[in-house]
């Protein structure tokens, strides 16, 4: 039977659409004279934020713009400078992006009623998560454990945060754990940890839409966008892709059947 889930935060359990860091990434590059797109800013989402900035700096178009301005591609010092601008800007707005997504609080309650432990991983540092956790708890969501990238050897796509959660919760083997998240890096984290891995579409950074935009989107267009997200998550190793995080316990029921038959991730 499934013993635990490892849930992502922004874009999965809180912050529908994962908007908290998005504009900050765009702003810190703009301050250096480099205009990045929302799509570029979203692409590495789910990673430790300094690693996210480093990944953006390695993108061919961004690196080319930087070299045109400064005569060289972004260095480690440049990445540090971008991150130094990023952190205070993010902290100034983070408290406003801790609202649980629809169905998240109810899902946590159902999981606990089944005796399933709730661990969590993130691309935020512990200091950032102190803000998010406080806001989420006030609105009804609190996991049993949390590990941040600065508390492990490395963040996603490495599996170390999941392993530390498992240790804290006393849960093993890894095939009795489900990892759920909304980004490619979440899927890689889960697969690398040897967990069943589930991607979430609505509310995800990959979809990148607000609740209002989802509600207003023409059905054919929304279906096409959701299919594109599902394809990216599956390509990164997702065993299942669900519309909403509230559907996760339905997948757990299927996984329990598969485990009983001796199947493994």
ChimeraX attribute file (.defattr): number of C-alpha atoms within 10 A of each C-alpha:
attribute: neighborCount
match mode: 1-to-1
recipient: residues
	/A:1	15
	/A:2	22
	/A:3	22
	/A:4	26
	/A:5	28
	/A:6	27
	/A:7	24
	/A:8	22
	/A:9	28
	/A:10	30
	/A:11	29
	/A:12	28
	/A:13	32
	/A:14	25
	/A:15	24
	/A:16	25
	/A:17	24
	/A:18	26
	/A:19	20
	/A:20	20
	/A:21	22
	/A:22	19
	/A:23	15
	/A:24	19
	/A:25	27
	/A:26	19
	/A:27	18
	/A:28	22
	/A:29	22
	/A:30	12
	/A:31	11
	/A:32	14
	/A:33	12
	/A:34	18
	/A:35	15
	/A:36	18
	/A:37	12
	/A:38	13
	/A:39	11
	/A:40	17
	/A:41	20
	/A:42	23
	/A:43	17
	/A:44	20
	/A:45	27
	/A:46	30
	/A:47	25
	/A:48	21
	/A:49	22
	/A:50	19
	/A:51	19
	/A:52	20
	/A:53	23
	/A:54	20
	/A:55	17
	/A:56	23
	/A:57	22
	/A:58	14
	/A:59	11
	/A:60	11
	/A:61	13
	/A:62	20
	/A:63	17
	/A:64	18
	/A:65	19
	/A:66	20
	/A:67	13
	/A:68	12
	/A:69	13
	/A:70	11
	/A:71	10
	/A:72	12
	/A:73	18
	/A:74	20
	/A:75	12
	/A:76	11
	/A:77	9
	/A:78	15
	/A:79	18
	/A:80	14
	/A:81	13
	/A:82	21
	/A:83	21
	/A:84	13
	/A:85	16
	/A:86	21
	/A:87	18
	/A:88	12
	/A:89	17
	/A:90	17
	/A:91	16
	/A:92	9
	/A:93	13
	/A:94	19
	/A:95	19
	/A:96	13
	/A:97	19
	/A:98	25
	/A:99	22
	/A:100	22
	/A:101	22
	/A:102	17
	/A:103	13
	/A:104	20
	/A:105	19
	/A:106	12
	/A:107	18
	/A:108	22
	/A:109	13
	/A:110	13
	/A:111	18
	/A:112	14
	/A:113	10
	/A:114	11
	/A:115	11
	/A:116	18
	/A:117	22
	/A:118	23
	/A:119	26
	/A:120	24
	/A:121	28
	/A:122	24
	/A:123	26
	/A:124	23
	/A:125	18
	/A:126	17
	/A:127	11
	/A:128	16
	/A:129	21
	/A:130	12
	/A:131	17
	/A:132	23
	/A:133	21
	/A:134	14
	/A:135	21
	/A:136	23
	/A:137	15
	/A:138	11
	/A:139	13
	/A:140	14
	/A:141	21
	/A:142	18
	/A:143	17
	/A:144	13
	/A:145	16
	/A:146	24
	/A:147	24
	/A:148	24
	/A:149	21
	/A:150	15
	/A:151	14
	/A:152	15
	/A:153	10
	/A:154	16
	/A:155	27
	/A:156	25
	/A:157	20
	/A:158	21
	/A:159	22
	/A:160	22
	/A:161	28
	/A:162	31
	/A:163	19
	/A:164	19
	/A:165	23
	/A:166	23
	/A:167	11
	/A:168	14
	/A:169	16
	/A:170	12
	/A:171	17
	/A:172	14
	/A:173	12
	/A:174	21
	/A:175	19
	/A:176	20
	/A:177	30
	/A:178	26
	/A:179	27
	/A:180	31
	/A:181	33
	/A:182	34
	/A:183	29
	/A:184	26
	/A:185	22
	/A:186	32
	/A:187	30
	/A:188	21
	/A:189	29
	/A:190	29
	/A:191	23
	/A:192	17
	/A:193	21
	/A:194	21
	/A:195	25
	/A:196	25
	/A:197	29
	/A:198	27
	/A:199	31
	/A:200	30
	/A:201	27
	/A:202	26
	/A:203	28
	/A:204	28
	/A:205	29
	/A:206	26
	/A:207	24
	/A:208	23
	/A:209	18
	/A:210	18
	/A:211	15
	/A:212	8
	/A:213	11
	/A:214	16
	/A:215	11
	/A:216	10
	/A:217	13
	/A:218	10
	/A:219	11
	/A:220	9
	/A:221	10
	/A:222	16
	/A:223	12
	/A:224	11
	/A:225	16
	/A:226	17
	/A:227	14
	/A:228	15
	/A:229	25
	/A:230	23
	/A:231	14
	/A:232	16
	/A:233	28
	/A:234	18
	/A:235	13
	/A:236	20
	/A:237	21
	/A:238	25
	/A:239	18
	/A:240	16
	/A:241	23
	/A:242	18
	/A:243	15
	/A:244	19
	/A:245	27
	/A:246	20
	/A:247	15
	/A:248	23
	/A:249	16
	/A:250	10
	/A:251	15
	/A:252	21
	/A:253	12
	/A:254	10
	/A:255	22
	/A:256	16
	/A:257	12
	/A:258	14
	/A:259	15
	/A:260	10
	/A:261	9
	/A:262	8
	/A:263	11
	/A:264	14
	/A:265	16
